Amino acid sequence: MLSAVERTMEQYILGLDDPEIFQLYQRLPSGKRLRAKLIIKIAGNGMKVIKTAAIVEMIHAASLLHDDVIDDADMRRRKPSLNALYGNKPAIMFGDILYSKAFFELADIDRRVARVISGAVVQLSQGELSDVALSQKFNTDQQKYMRMIYQKTASLIEASAEAAALLADKDPKPYRVYGRNLGLAFQMIDDLLDITSDALTLGKPALHDFAEGKCTLPYIYLYEALDGSDQVKLRSLHATQLTGSQQQWIMQMMHRHHIIPKCFAQARSLIDESISLMNDAGEGALSKIAREMIEREY
């Protein structure tokens, strides 16, 4: 059914009757289509379901285009980003087009679904703004970090699961919690992989987030575990181009204070709750998606 989602997205873009826009669309990397998979697994393969999945994936793609411009990222999923290929202005405007087209099509789906998804996009935009603000200084507030990743990442996954439940006439509450937990854990694992994976696997340098000014959960926990002089050292390395020895020091401190297992256990706890909810609802396929997400390498 993912092929039907891909065809629907392409039809939406072709409907704009603009070869330049279609060329930009063809350069977009498809990614895992996690949100589309969730919608289809929960609600089946009806036309409204396929359209909703396509709309959500267009919204997600738009957010990534804007995110790459904000972060000055030249790679996306191990391929050149659109802003690297065409410049920031075309990337931003193409993101706006994807958002606008998605909302245009969303109006014909279902009023309840439209409210859930559009509400998530508001949250997503707030999360982007919060991410920029938090990157301006060394953040040690775990609550601010969790709120930001909920808004920026988890809100749209939460909305995907809830919208699908509404389309399928299922109780939306357990699916909403499932999606929220999955989204939070997804971002937490992403933040861990930035530290533990090699550059070839990631498609970007290791410890890239910290060098770019992002103070993710592992760094917050590490800061709390360090003594005064080492805290000062960690702060001094924030948002700088790290040398090999500096990277090695950070990794040694992470290992010494068991930071990676601590963060993974927190993500694992969220996934375990999601699996339990879906097992109770007889949704074995959704439990499988959750397990695969926590075990991924990129």
LUMVODO-98165 format. One line per field, with one value per residue (C-alpha): residue number from 1; x, y, z. Coordinates in nm, 2 decimals, always signed. Example, Ala and Ser with C-alpha at 12.3 -4.5 7.8 and 13.67 -1.06 7.14 Angstrom:
<atoms>
num (1; 2)
east (+1.23; +1.37)
north (-0.45; -0.11)
up (+0.78; +0.71)
</atoms>
This chain:
<atoms>
num (1; 2; 3; 4; 5; 6; 7; 8; 9; 10; 11; 12; 13; 14; 15; 16; 17; 18; 19; 20; 21; 22; 23; 24; 25; 26; 27; 28; 29; 30; 31; 32; 33; 34; 35; 36; 37; 38; 39; 40; 41; 42; 43; 44; 45; 46; 47; 48; 49; 50; 51; 52; 53; 54; 55; 56; 57; 58; 59; 60; 61; 62; 63; 64; 65; 66; 67; 68; 69; 70; 71; 72; 73; 74; 75; 76; 77; 78; 79; 80; 81; 82; 83; 84; 85; 86; 87; 88; 89; 90; 91; 92; 93; 94; 95; 96; 97; 98; 99; 100; 101; 102; 103; 104; 105; 106; 107; 108; 109; 110; 111; 112; 113; 114; 115; 116; 117; 118; 119; 120; 121; 122; 123; 124; 125; 126; 127; 128; 129; 130; 131; 132; 133; 134; 135; 136; 137; 138; 139; 140; 141; 142; 143; 144; 145; 146; 147; 148; 149; 150; 151; 152; 153; 154; 155; 156; 157; 158; 159; 160; 161; 162; 163; 164; 165; 166; 167; 168; 169; 170; 171; 172; 173; 174; 175; 176; 177; 178; 179; 180; 181; 182; 183; 184; 185; 186; 187; 188; 189; 190; 191; 192; 193; 194; 195; 196; 197; 198; 199; 200; 201; 202; 203; 204; 205; 206; 207; 208; 209; 210; 211; 212; 213; 214; 215; 216; 217; 218; 219; 220; 221; 222; 223; 224; 225; 226; 227; 228; 229; 230; 231; 232; 233; 234; 235; 236; 237; 238; 239; 240; 241; 242; 243; 244; 245; 246; 247; 248; 249; 250; 251; 252; 253; 254; 255; 256; 257; 258; 259; 260; 261; 262; 263; 264; 265; 266; 267; 268; 269; 270; 271; 272; 273; 274; 275; 276; 277; 278; 279; 280; 281; 282; 283; 284; 285; 286; 287; 288; 289; 290; 291; 292; 293; 294; 295; 296; 297; 298)
east (+0.00; +0.29; +0.32; -0.03; +0.07; +0.37; +0.15; -0.10; +0.18; +0.30; -0.05; -0.09; +0.24; +0.16; -0.17; +0.01; +0.11; +0.46; +0.77; +1.01; +0.81; +0.80; +1.17; +1.22; +0.98; +1.18; +1.49; +1.33; +1.45; +1.16; +1.27; +1.11; +0.75; +0.69; +0.38; +0.22; +0.29; +0.12; -0.19; -0.23; -0.17; -0.43; -0.70; -0.65; -0.63; -0.93; -0.90; -0.93; -0.67; -0.42; -0.48; -0.44; -0.11; +0.01; -0.09; +0.10; +0.41; +0.40; +0.38; +0.67; +0.87; +0.80; +0.91; +1.24; +1.30; +1.27; +1.47; +1.76; +1.77; +1.76; +2.04; +2.25; +2.24; +2.39; +2.29; +1.96; +1.93; +2.28; +2.20; +2.25; +1.98; +1.76; +1.90; +2.25; +2.15; +1.92; +1.98; +1.78; +1.51; +1.38; +1.40; +1.19; +0.94; +0.90; +0.84; +0.57; +0.41; +0.41; +0.24; -0.01; -0.10; -0.13; -0.37; -0.57; -0.62; -0.67; -0.99; -1.17; -1.08; -1.27; -1.31; -1.19; -0.89; -0.81; -0.82; -0.59; -0.33; -0.34; -0.30; +0.01; +0.16; +0.11; +0.30; +0.57; +0.63; +0.65; +0.90; +1.12; +1.13; +1.20; +1.48; +1.64; +1.62; +1.76; +2.05; +2.17; +2.31; +2.40; +2.06; +2.06; +1.68; +1.55; +1.18; +1.25; +1.42; +1.14; +0.88; +1.08; +1.11; +0.74; +0.65; +0.90; +0.89; +0.63; +0.33; +0.29; +0.34; +0.09; -0.15; -0.10; -0.20; -0.49; -0.62; -0.60; -0.80; -1.07; -1.08; -1.12; -1.38; -1.15; -1.10; -0.83; -0.69; -0.45; -0.34; -0.26; -0.05; +0.12; +0.21; +0.33; +0.56; +0.68; +0.76; +0.95; +1.15; +1.22; +1.39; +1.57; +1.72; +1.81; +2.00; +2.18; +2.27; +2.43; +2.68; +2.71; +2.70; +2.98; +2.97; +2.91; +2.60; +2.46; +2.54; +2.69; +2.98; +2.95; +2.86; +2.73; +2.43; +2.65; +2.89; +2.58; +2.47; +2.21; +2.22; +2.03; +1.93; +2.27; +2.46; +2.21; +2.26; +2.64; +2.65; +2.46; +2.70; +3.02; +3.20; +3.26; +3.58; +3.45; +3.12; +3.31; +3.50; +3.18; +3.02; +3.33; +3.30; +2.94; +2.87; +3.23; +3.41; +3.53; +3.88; +3.94; +4.07; +3.77; +3.53; +3.72; +3.70; +3.32; +3.28; +3.50; +3.29; +2.97; +3.10; +3.23; +2.90; +2.68; +2.50; +2.41; +2.24; +2.05; +1.91; +1.83; +1.64; +1.43; +1.34; +1.29; +1.04; +0.83; +0.83; +0.74; +0.43; +0.34; +0.38; +0.17; -0.11; -0.11; -0.10; -0.40; -0.58; -0.48; -0.25; +0.05; +0.17; +0.20; +0.39; +0.63; +0.69; +0.77; +1.02; +1.19; +1.22; +1.40; +1.64; +1.73; +2.09; +2.00)
north (+0.00; +0.23; +0.23; +0.37; +0.65; +0.73; +0.75; +0.97; +1.21; +1.22; +1.29; +1.58; +1.73; +1.67; +1.83; +2.16; +2.15; +2.29; +2.10; +2.29; +2.18; +1.82; +1.83; +1.93; +1.67; +1.40; +1.49; +1.44; +1.13; +0.91; +0.80; +0.53; +0.66; +0.57; +0.80; +0.65; +0.30; +0.37; +0.52; +0.22; -0.04; +0.13; +0.22; -0.01; +0.08; +0.29; +0.59; +0.84; +0.65; +0.65; +1.02; +1.10; +0.91; +1.10; +1.43; +1.36; +1.25; +1.57; +1.77; +1.58; +1.64; +2.01; +2.03; +1.86; +2.10; +2.39; +2.21; +2.16; +2.53; +2.63; +2.38; +2.46; +2.09; +1.97; +1.61; +1.44; +1.06; +1.03; +1.23; +1.60; +1.81; +2.02; +2.34; +2.22; +2.14; +2.44; +2.69; +2.80; +3.00; +2.72; +2.48; +2.71; +2.78; +2.42; +2.34; +2.60; +2.45; +2.11; +2.25; +2.44; +2.15; +1.91; +2.14; +2.20; +1.82; +1.77; +1.98; +1.70; +1.42; +1.46; +1.76; +1.57; +1.44; +1.78; +1.94; +1.67; +1.70; +2.08; +2.10; +1.89; +2.12; +2.41; +2.21; +2.11; +2.48; +2.57; +2.29; +2.42; +2.76; +2.61; +2.40; +2.71; +2.90; +2.60; +2.58; +2.93; +2.82; +2.51; +2.38; +2.17; +2.17; +1.82; +1.94; +2.19; +1.93; +1.68; +1.95; +2.05; +1.69; +1.63; +1.93; +1.89; +1.52; +1.33; +1.56; +1.46; +1.09; +1.12; +1.29; +1.02; +0.75; +0.94; +1.04; +0.69; +0.56; +0.82; +0.71; +0.35; +0.43; +0.31; +0.46; +0.72; +0.74; +0.44; +0.51; +0.87; +0.76; +0.50; +0.76; +1.01; +0.75; +0.63; +0.98; +1.07; +0.75; +0.79; +1.12; +1.00; +0.71; +0.96; +1.17; +0.86; +0.74; +1.08; +0.98; +0.60; +0.55; +0.61; +0.89; +0.65; +0.50; +0.84; +1.03; +1.31; +1.34; +1.18; +1.42; +1.65; +1.76; +1.89; +2.07; +2.24; +2.37; +2.10; +1.99; +1.66; +1.43; +1.24; +1.57; +1.69; +1.37; +1.38; +1.74; +1.64; +1.35; +1.55; +1.75; +2.13; +2.14; +1.88; +2.06; +2.38; +2.18; +2.03; +2.37; +2.51; +2.24; +2.32; +2.45; +2.42; +2.22; +1.93; +1.78; +1.41; +1.43; +1.63; +1.38; +1.10; +1.28; +1.32; +0.95; +0.85; +1.05; +0.91; +0.56; +0.63; +0.76; +0.51; +0.78; +0.58; +0.29; +0.54; +0.72; +0.40; +0.27; +0.58; +0.54; +0.17; +0.24; +0.45; +0.18; -0.09; +0.11; +0.15; -0.22; -0.31; -0.08; -0.22; -0.58; -0.51; -0.37; -0.67; -0.46; -0.69; -0.51; -0.18; -0.36; -0.48; -0.13; -0.01; -0.29; -0.22; +0.14; +0.10; -0.15; +0.06; +0.16; +0.49)
up (+0.00; +0.04; -0.34; -0.35; -0.11; -0.34; -0.64; -0.47; -0.36; -0.72; -0.85; -0.61; -0.73; -1.10; -1.04; -0.99; -1.35; -1.29; -1.43; -1.20; -0.89; -1.01; -1.07; -0.71; -0.59; -0.78; -0.58; -0.25; -0.07; +0.03; +0.38; +0.60; +0.55; +0.92; +0.94; +0.63; +0.76; +1.08; +0.91; +0.68; +0.96; +1.18; +0.92; +0.62; +0.25; +0.17; -0.05; +0.23; +0.42; +0.13; +0.08; +0.45; +0.45; +0.14; +0.30; +0.62; +0.43; +0.23; +0.55; +0.69; +0.38; +0.40; +0.76; +0.67; +0.38; +0.62; +0.89; +0.65; +0.57; +0.93; +1.01; +0.70; +0.63; +0.30; +0.34; +0.40; +0.43; +0.29; -0.02; -0.10; +0.05; -0.18; -0.03; -0.11; -0.47; -0.55; -0.27; +0.03; -0.14; -0.37; -0.08; +0.15; -0.12; -0.22; +0.14; +0.15; -0.16; -0.01; +0.31; +0.11; -0.12; +0.17; +0.36; +0.04; +0.00; +0.38; +0.36; +0.17; +0.41; +0.74; +0.97; +1.27; +1.09; +0.95; +1.30; +1.44; +1.17; +1.14; +1.51; +1.49; +1.23; +1.46; +1.73; +1.47; +1.38; +1.75; +1.80; +1.51; +1.67; +2.01; +1.86; +1.72; +2.05; +2.25; +2.01; +2.10; +2.43; +2.63; +2.75; +3.07; +3.11; +3.03; +3.04; +2.77; +2.55; +2.59; +2.51; +2.20; +2.06; +2.13; +1.93; +1.65; +1.60; +1.81; +1.75; +1.38; +1.46; +1.74; +1.50; +1.23; +1.47; +1.61; +1.26; +1.14; +1.44; +1.37; +1.00; +1.12; +1.39; +1.66; +2.01; +1.93; +2.29; +2.29; +1.94; +2.03; +2.33; +2.11; +1.84; +2.10; +2.27; +1.94; +1.82; +2.14; +2.14; +1.77; +1.83; +2.14; +1.94; +1.66; +1.92; +2.05; +1.69; +1.64; +1.91; +1.86; +1.48; +1.23; +0.98; +0.68; +0.85; +0.95; +0.64; +0.86; +1.10; +1.44; +1.72; +1.46; +1.67; +1.96; +1.72; +1.56; +1.90; +1.98; +2.34; +2.33; +2.62; +2.64; +2.68; +2.94; +3.14; +3.09; +3.22; +3.53; +3.59; +3.55; +3.82; +3.80; +3.59; +3.34; +3.32; +3.23; +2.96; +2.81; +2.79; +2.62; +2.35; +2.27; +1.92; +1.82; +1.55; +1.76; +1.72; +1.73; +2.09; +2.20; +2.04; +2.22; +2.55; +2.52; +2.42; +2.72; +2.96; +2.80; +2.86; +3.21; +3.33; +3.14; +2.96; +2.65; +2.83; +3.05; +2.75; +2.57; +2.87; +2.88; +2.51; +2.56; +2.84; +2.61; +2.34; +2.59; +2.69; +2.33; +2.26; +2.56; +2.44; +2.09; +2.21; +2.43; +2.12; +1.91; +1.69; +1.65; +1.34; +1.53; +1.81; +1.54; +1.41; +1.76; +1.82; +1.48; +1.55; +1.88; +1.72; +1.41; +1.32; +1.13)
</atoms>
